[in-house]
Every structure is written in structure tokens, then in C-alpha cells.
């Protein structure tokens, strides 16, 4: 019974922490009820009597201390069950992780207890105390010592001179295995050692060592086939009906908990700590006084208290941050790289009409970006994300757009976007201002600036209109006087045609000739067509000026439209003619194939006008100083890459180096009072850069002139 229990116990170590209790009881029933008794009868049947009864014992199979009957039976049965239920969770074949002992003193104590047991087991296996008993005792001790010494030398060799305690323990046990033949392959070696090193006088059939080795091999093979085969077949069948292995949750808990309901101080502490892992820090863990676990629990509670304080601070900080965001004058929207909205403040609700609950989780593009701009907006965000992933650049952008509110109405907004990299995630934080009022004020300001420009040009425009009107009036009066002379002649001709008689014809013809010479009809016939042509030309000039003024003074559109930049330049040239024609020759080189570009046309007219007037004034100042002939203004347009470039150059005074950084500042001017307000270039910069996402810069040389270059994108950024 003791040997049978040993064989069953061997299995428990191989299947530890993953075999159900009822599964183990079933395996124990198979081993103790079928496998062990049958093979024990085959190998040891009749060993207490004078005649062997088992077929292996009759064959001459010799098993001194249960190398095969006990240890191999347990090992092969354990192997079958391990194959059925599999290894421990987390174990990998290629892993080099070694499970280490947690208490070496207790392990050494266990080794001494095993050694004492082995001495008794080996000496008692002969069933008598005789002269062989001392030699058995000595061989057992020497075997353990040799195993320990071998482990010591191997440990020093493979671990850089270090003596591993666990290896010494295993080596000592391995030495005892050499005598007692513990489980598995060590059991095979112990069984075969009988033929290799045993005393032939103990063999019942007087066989030699080769014959006995063959008999021992037969016993080993039969043991494997019987124990492994039967256990595997019955175990597999039972496993399909009632799974032998516990679930993974129970395996992690430990079978002493899941199968037996046991608990320990450390387990209770771990359970309490597991509850805290959900984020509930309201209760502290139980402290067992005067124990090591209690000390750990106490320190853990101190950590929890610090976490609670920190969590409270973070909550207060989060509330304050949220309050700052919610009370901000601007809308705040945070979205990830795919455009999904993560944050949405109160001001965003006011501007766009969507509540926070409605906005969170929805796409930024479909919610507030008008459909016609979504493609460009999505492309811009994707480019920013790719740039950040490659260069780690976190560029900030500020621009004006038309956004969409809940009522499907477009709202002009100014957006400041700041990217934020958090680990492998990229967020875009946007502060958005409703600039409806500012846009209206800007339109009014631009219109005022335009009216101011028109006011400055009024005298010149009046002169431009007055000149053709003057010669239209002169020609009209000339025609009136001429007609007063021609009408009497025409009347006399009518009288002549009504009196065809010859008696008066000579007298009438003579009178007509005298009147023809007197009124200089030949001159009138020559000049009247010229007077009419000049009058029509004057009318055309006046019409052209009036049309240009009408187009120039138009209040403009609320959104960008495709426009002809060349036509806008020509209109502005006509309006400003009186400002430059007395001081400069104006040449144009406008690209005939220039495409239409999206822009606010009247704003571009204003920019071109401001630059032409500035150039004319600069040339006039230079002419006053040098009394030279006229200067020159050159205007050109062409496509450059993805932009249209407008270049306006003059041969004026140039810009002094010390004021170049200031020329785009509001209200900065070098002109005398009444001649300039300092707003022209500032407004031009605002229109080009902020409203059109373009660029405006200049090249200048003092005494030679200045060239302004304006670049407007071919595609709209909105």
C-alpha cells in the first residue's frame, strides 16, 4: 500500500496547480486500482514466497527498490496526464525562466528528511537485517555525496564559479536516485543498473549480465506501454466527458483556493489590492498586527493614502482646467488625428449649436466644416500628422475659415490649431473665435479705406473726366454753330428744288455760291465728322472711367470667388491714372494664360491701388529732388508653382534700411500729414496674408526703387 501510494503521489507533482481534484482522484483510482496492481503482480508476484508468480518475475526481471514498479509507473502515468492537460499557463518551450525555490533552509531540511527516509527505505527493502545492511547504508550515503559533488562541480563550471544551492539539492537527490531509482528516466537507469552493476548471485535464473540486461529492458518497455498507454486512453476518454484541467482563472488563483477554498494572509492582501486596482480607494486594506504581511499592508495603505490625495488634487486640477476652458471666450475643440472630437467646451456649444454630448465622438470634418472645404481640411490635417511623425515638428497654425453651425449656416471663424503628441497618439487642440463682428468691421474698414482712396483720387478722377467732357462740349457747340450756318443753305436749296424755272436759276445759284463761300461750308464738312468722332471718344473715356470706379467701389463678396486678376489690375490702373500719369510711365506685362484664382476681388484691387499710389508718391518725391524726367512703374503677373505672383515695381526713392521692418505696421508712415494715414501697407499685408493665406514681401534699394511681390495660392485654403 505504501508503494502504491508513492506511485500515485508522483503524479501530483507533475500536474500541480492545473489538475482538478476530482480529476486527480480519477487518475489515482486508475493507478491504484488497475495499473499498479497488475504490473506489481507481473514484477513482484510471489516475492514474499519461494516461487515467483508474475510472468516478468519468472522471466528473471529484478526490481530491488521499486525503480520500475513504483517510480516508473508513476512517471509514465504522469507523462500521459501531462500530455492530456498541457503545461502550466505562460510556459514556453524556448523560455529560459527557471522556477526558483522561495525558502532554501526549509528545502535543505526536506533534503535531510528525504535522506533519512531513503536510508530506511533502502535498508528495509531486503526485508531483513543482515550482513548486507551496512553496505546498503554506506552505498546510499556515498551515492548522495557523489551526486552533491557532481552538482557542485557543474554549478561552478556553468555559473562562473558560483555554487547554486538548488543545484546542490537536486544533485544530492539525483545521487540517491542512482540507488533508489526515482521517477522516469532515472528509474530506467536504476533498473538497467541491476544488470550492469548488480550481484549475479541474486538473479534467480543464473543469467549472465547481457541476458539480464535484455530481461531488464523488457520490463522497462512493458512498464512504459502498460502504464502510459492505459493511463492515456482512460484519461483522454474521461477528459472529454469531464475536463481534467481547471480554468485559467482558477489556475492563477491557485488550486488551494479554487479547489479547497483555502486562504492565507498574503492571499487576502492580494485580493484587497486587486479591488483597489479598479480605482476604488475609499477603503484601506486590513492590517494583521505583528506580522510581515501586516507590515506590507500598512505600507500599502500609506501608498493608497498618497494616491487618494494625489487623485483629489488631480480632480481639483481637472475641474479648474475644465472651468478655465468652459469660461474661455473662445471655443475649444480637441480631436485626434482621424478627426474624432474628444473635447468640446461651452463656447463651442454657443458658436456651433451642438451640445457636448452631441459633439463628442463625432467627426470634426462632418460636424463643423462645410462640405466644399472638407477635402482640403482633411488633406491639411493628414499632411500635418505625417510631418510630425517624420520630423517631430509641432507647428502651430492660425487661420480664418468659414465654419458650419447646427443650423447649417456658415460662420466666419478664426482657428488657432496646436498639435499635441501624447505617446503614439497625436491630438489637435483648436481655439476658435467667432469673427462675424470683426469680419463686418473689417469689411467696413476696407470700404472706408476704399472710400478714402477714392477721395484721394477724386480730384484726379474729376480731371480725367473733365478733359473729355470739355472737348465734347466744344465739339458740340461747334456742331451747333455749324448747323446754324448750314440750315439756311439747306432751306435755299429746298426753294431752288421747288422752282425749277430757268429765269431764276442763275440768280439762286449765284446767291448759293456767295453763301457757300461766306459760311465756309467746305471747312464745316471737313471738321464736323472729326468733332463727332472726338465726342464719341470722349464719351467712351468717361464711360470707361465711370465703369472702373463703379467696379472698384463695389462693396465686395462675403466669400472667395474665382476672379480674373489681370482684369482687376487693369481696372485699378484706370482708376489711379491721374495719380501716376504726370510722374511715371506705367508698363504692364500680364500673363495672358493666367488662370482664375479664388480671392476677394475688391480686396485685391485695394492692395494693387495702395502699391501703385505708394510707388507714384515715391517717384514724385524723387523727381522733386532731382528734377529728372518721369519715373517708371512696372506691373507683371505670372504663375509660379502653386501660386500667382503679382509684381509691382517702381523707380522711386527706395525704402531706408532702418524702417524696413516697420512698413507693414499699422499707422506707420513717413509721409506728411494729410498725404497718408499709414494704413495702406498694413491693410495690404492683412488682406494678402491673413485673408488669402498668401505672402507679400519686397526688394528695395535706396535711390533706385522698390519692387513688391504678392503671391496668392491657386487653390483656396478654406
Secondary structure, 3 states (H helix, E strand, C coil): CHHHHHHHHHHHHHCCCCECHHHHHHHHHHHHHHHHHHHHHHHHCCCCCCCCCCHHHHHCCCCCCCHHHHHHHHHHHHHHHHHHHCCCCCCCCCCCCCCCCCCHHHHHHHHHHHHHHHHHHHHHCCCCCCCCHHHHHHHHHHHHHHHHHHHHHHHHHHCCCCCCHHHHHHHHHHHHHHHHCCCHHHHHHHHHHHHHHCCHHHCCCCCCHHHHHHHHHHHHHHHHHHHHHHHHHHHHHHHHHCCCECCHHHHHHCHHHHCCCCCCHHHHHHHHHHHHCCCCCCCCCCCCCCCHHHHHHHHHHHHHHHHHHHHHHHHHHHHHHHHHHHCCCCEEEEEECCCEEEEECHHHHHHHCCCHHHHCCCEHHHHHECHHHHHHHHHHHHHHHHHHHHHCCCCEEEEEEEEECCCCCEEEEEEEEEEEEECCEEEEEEEEEECHHHHHHHHHHHHHHHHHHHHHHHHHHHHHHHHHHHHHHHHHHHHHHHHHHHHHHHHHHHHHHHCCCHHHHHHHHHHHHHHHHHHCHHHHHHHHHHHHHHHHHHHHHHHHHHHHHHHHCCCCCCCCEEECHHHHHHHHHHHCHHHHCCCEEEEEEECCCCCCEEECHHHHHHHHHHHHHHHHHHHHHHHHHHCCCCEEEEEEEEEECCEEEEEEEECCCCCCHHHHHHCCCCCCCCCCCCCCCCCHHHHHHHHHHHHCCCEEEEEEECCCEEEEEEEEECCCCC
